[in-house]
Amino acid sequence: MSHSGRRPPVHMVTQAHRSLSDDIAYRQRRYLLMMGIRAVCFVIAVVLFVNHLGWLVAIPAVGAIFIPYFAVVFANGGREPDNTRGFMEYHPNVPATRDYGTSSEANGGNGHRPVTPGSGDN
C-alpha cells in the first residue's frame, strides 16, 4: 500500500462545535436569565422609589435600563468562534527530507553530504 503524501484530516472531539439546536437553546436560556435579572432590578428600583430612598433608586434602575441591550447583543451574537483558545491540534512545520542512506555510503564514502543537482552551482 503506498502513501500518496496527504492523509485525511482527523477531527478531535475537543474541537467539535456544539450543535445548532444546543447553541440556540443556550443563547435563549442566557437571554431569559438576563431578562429575569432585569425584571428583579426593575422591581427593586420601584420599591426603593416608593420608599423615598433617593439616589439608591439609580443603581437598580441603571441595571434595568442597560441589561436588555446586553441580553439582545449576546442572544444575537451567533455561534461560538471557530478559533478557540483551548486545546489546539499540533501541526509540525518540518520540511520534507530525503533518505540517502548513511552519509558515507551516499557520497562515495567521503563522509560529506550528497550533492544534488543545482544545490551549490551558480
trRosetta pair geometry for C-beta under 8 A, 3 or more apart (Angstrom, degrees):
i j d omega theta_ij theta_ji phi_ij phi_ji
3 7 7.8 -28 -157 -69 110 86
7 10 7.9 -7 129 -31 114 94
10 89 8.0 162 78 -136 90 144
11 15 6.4 -126 -166 73 73 117
11 16 7.0 78 161 -75 111 85
12 15 4.8 81 65 9 86 104
12 16 7.6 -131 100 -27 48 81
12 87 7.6 -92 111 113 145 123
12 89 6.3 166 0 -78 131 109
13 16 5.5 -34 -156 -1 43 120
14 86 6.7 -132 169 118 110 127
14 87 4.7 -2 138 62 148 133
15 84 7.5 -174 -130 36 65 127
15 87 7.4 -106 -61 88 79 94
15 89 6.8 -23 -54 -33 144 108
17 23 7.8 -9 162 -59 100 129
17 79 6.8 18 -166 180 135 127
17 80 6.6 -179 -138 56 96 108
17 82 8.0 -47 -73 -109 122 63
18 22 4.4 -104 163 92 111 128
18 23 5.3 143 92 -60 107 84
18 26 7.4 51 106 -13 157 141
18 80 7.3 78 23 7 99 128
19 22 4.6 91 58 9 82 104
19 23 6.9 -148 94 -8 41 88
20 23 5.6 -55 -146 36 31 113
20 24 6.3 31 156 -18 66 105
20 79 7.6 -60 -112 -89 71 119
21 24 5.8 -51 -145 37 32 110
21 25 6.3 33 155 -18 64 107
22 25 5.7 -56 -146 39 31 111
22 26 6.3 34 154 -22 65 106
23 26 5.7 -53 -148 34 30 113
23 27 6.5 25 155 -14 64 106
23 79 5.5 -13 -165 -115 159 80
23 80 7.2 -131 -122 -11 120 88
24 27 5.9 -57 -148 39 31 107
24 28 6.3 32 153 -20 65 107
25 28 5.7 -53 -146 36 31 112
25 29 6.4 32 155 -19 65 104
26 29 5.9 -54 -149 35 30 109
26 30 6.4 27 154 -17 64 108
27 30 5.7 -54 -145 38 33 112
27 31 6.3 36 154 -21 65 106
27 74 7.1 -175 -145 135 87 78
27 75 5.0 117 169 -139 103 59
27 77 7.4 -163 -121 42 125 90
28 31 5.7 -53 -147 36 31 112
28 32 6.3 27 157 -15 65 107
28 75 7.3 71 -87 -136 39 108
29 32 5.9 -57 -146 40 30 108
29 33 6.2 32 154 -21 65 107
30 33 5.7 -53 -147 35 30 113
30 34 6.4 27 156 -16 63 106
30 71 7.8 179 129 -142 79 74
30 74 5.9 -100 127 130 130 128
30 75 6.9 -174 84 -82 99 75
31 34 5.9 -59 -150 38 29 108
31 35 6.3 22 155 -14 66 109
31 71 5.1 99 -140 -180 68 98
31 72 7.6 66 -129 -83 110 38
31 74 7.0 -177 -78 86 74 99
31 75 4.1 38 -77 -82 124 127
32 35 5.7 -56 -142 41 31 108
32 36 6.2 39 154 -24 64 104
33 36 5.6 -52 -150 32 30 115
33 37 6.6 31 151 -17 63 102
34 37 5.6 -50 -151 35 35 112
34 38 6.5 40 148 -22 64 103
34 67 5.7 -174 173 176 94 104
34 68 7.9 146 131 -95 109 35
34 70 6.7 -134 -163 96 147 95
34 71 3.8 -177 101 -96 138 107
34 74 7.2 123 -24 49 157 137
35 38 5.2 -46 -148 33 39 119
35 39 6.5 44 151 -23 65 98
35 67 7.5 157 -95 129 38 114
35 68 7.0 54 -104 -100 82 76
35 71 5.7 96 -54 -150 78 166
36 39 5.7 -49 -150 31 34 111
36 40 6.6 34 151 -17 64 103
37 40 5.6 -52 -151 36 34 112
37 41 6.4 38 150 -20 65 104
37 63 7.4 -91 142 165 96 120
37 67 6.1 -148 94 -150 102 156
38 41 5.6 -52 -150 35 33 114
38 42 6.4 35 151 -22 65 104
38 63 6.9 -162 -116 139 58 83
38 64 5.4 108 -167 -129 75 57
38 67 4.1 -161 -84 85 102 137
38 68 6.0 70 -117 -53 162 77
38 71 7.2 -69 -30 -28 134 143
39 42 5.6 -51 -149 34 33 114
39 43 6.5 32 153 -17 66 104
39 64 8.0 93 -84 -122 16 99
40 43 5.8 -53 -147 37 32 109
40 44 6.3 32 154 -18 65 107
41 44 5.8 -56 -146 38 30 111
41 45 6.2 33 154 -22 65 106
41 60 4.1 -176 -164 -169 75 88
41 61 7.4 176 155 -68 100 18
41 63 3.9 -130 -136 96 154 116
41 64 4.2 -165 107 -59 111 83
41 67 6.8 143 22 -5 150 142
42 45 5.7 -54 -149 34 30 112
42 46 6.5 29 153 -18 64 103
42 60 7.2 -159 -57 147 18 107
42 61 7.9 74 -111 -110 52 53
42 64 4.2 113 -71 -123 75 140
43 46 5.8 -53 -150 35 32 110
43 47 6.4 31 153 -17 66 106
44 47 5.7 -54 -147 38 32 111
44 48 6.2 30 155 -17 66 107
44 60 4.2 -155 88 -113 112 171
45 48 5.8 -56 -145 40 29 109
45 49 6.2 31 154 -21 64 109
45 57 5.4 82 -156 -165 76 76
45 60 4.2 -149 -58 93 86 107
45 61 4.3 113 -129 -67 142 75
45 64 5.9 -84 -4 -4 144 142
46 49 5.6 -56 -146 37 30 113
46 50 6.3 30 156 -20 66 106
47 50 5.9 -54 -146 35 29 110
47 51 6.4 15 158 -6 63 112
48 51 5.9 -65 -146 47 30 103
48 53 4.5 -75 -170 48 85 127
48 56 5.3 -127 -166 105 138 100
48 57 4.6 -179 106 -90 116 72
48 60 6.9 140 10 31 137 124
49 52 7.6 32 178 -74 34 33
49 53 7.5 -84 -72 38 23 82
49 57 4.8 73 -72 -118 79 138
53 56 4.4 -45 135 50 114 122
53 57 6.2 140 77 -44 88 83
54 57 6.8 -158 108 2 19 99
55 58 5.5 -29 -172 8 60 119
56 59 6.1 -35 -168 11 51 113
57 60 7.2 -69 -166 47 41 90
57 61 5.7 38 148 -23 74 124
58 61 5.4 -67 -138 45 30 115
58 62 6.0 36 164 -27 70 103
59 62 6.3 -54 -153 27 22 107
59 63 7.1 18 149 -11 57 106
60 63 5.3 -53 -153 39 43 116
60 64 6.1 44 150 -22 72 104
61 64 5.6 -53 -145 38 33 111
61 65 6.3 31 154 -20 65 107
62 65 5.7 -56 -147 36 31 110
62 66 6.1 2 166 3 67 114
63 66 6.6 -71 -134 48 23 90
63 67 5.6 31 173 -33 66 114
64 67 6.6 -37 -121 23 19 113
65 68 7.7 -77 170 22 25 100
66 69 5.6 -50 -164 29 55 115
66 70 6.7 43 149 -11 79 104
67 70 5.9 -63 -151 43 39 105
67 71 6.0 42 154 -26 72 108
68 71 5.4 -55 -141 36 33 115
68 72 6.3 31 162 -17 68 104
69 72 6.2 -61 -154 36 26 105
69 73 6.4 23 153 -16 64 110
70 73 5.6 -54 -142 39 34 112
70 74 6.1 30 160 -15 68 108
71 74 6.1 -59 -146 40 26 106
71 75 6.1 22 157 -18 63 113
72 75 5.7 -57 -140 39 29 110
72 76 6.1 6 166 0 66 113
73 76 6.5 -71 -142 49 22 94
73 77 6.4 51 152 -62 60 94
74 77 5.5 -27 -151 -16 32 124
80 84 7.3 23 147 -83 118 104
81 84 6.7 154 87 -71 87 59
84 88 7.9 -176 81 -77 78 82
100 103 7.2 58 93 -97 120 50
100 106 3.9 38 153 -113 113 149
100 114 5.1 -158 -149 2 155 141
101 105 4.8 -63 118 79 130 125
101 106 5.2 164 59 -62 95 94
102 105 4.8 80 62 12 87 105
102 106 6.8 -165 85 -15 41 93
103 106 5.8 -57 -139 33 31 112
103 107 6.7 -12 176 14 65 107
103 111 6.2 49 119 -155 110 41
103 112 7.2 -151 171 92 109 14
103 113 6.4 -53 -141 -95 112 49
103 114 7.6 -144 -142 -27 65 80
104 107 7.4 -81 -146 50 21 80
104 109 5.1 29 175 -130 85 48
104 110 7.4 174 -138 44 64 25
104 111 5.4 -2 -95 -83 83 58
105 109 7.0 26 -93 -73 32 65
106 113 7.9 -16 92 -163 128 39
106 114 4.3 -78 141 -57 115 120
107 110 5.5 -73 114 45 104 94
107 111 7.5 -79 69 40 118 17
107 112 5.2 -90 104 72 162 76
107 113 6.8 97 -40 118 146 15
107 114 4.7 -160 -68 -90 95 62
107 115 7.1 89 -120 -3 114 77
115 119 6.2 -159 -162 52 64 126
115 120 6.9 -68 -142 19 103 119
116 119 4.6 87 61 -32 84 127
118 121 6.7 -85 -115 52 29 88
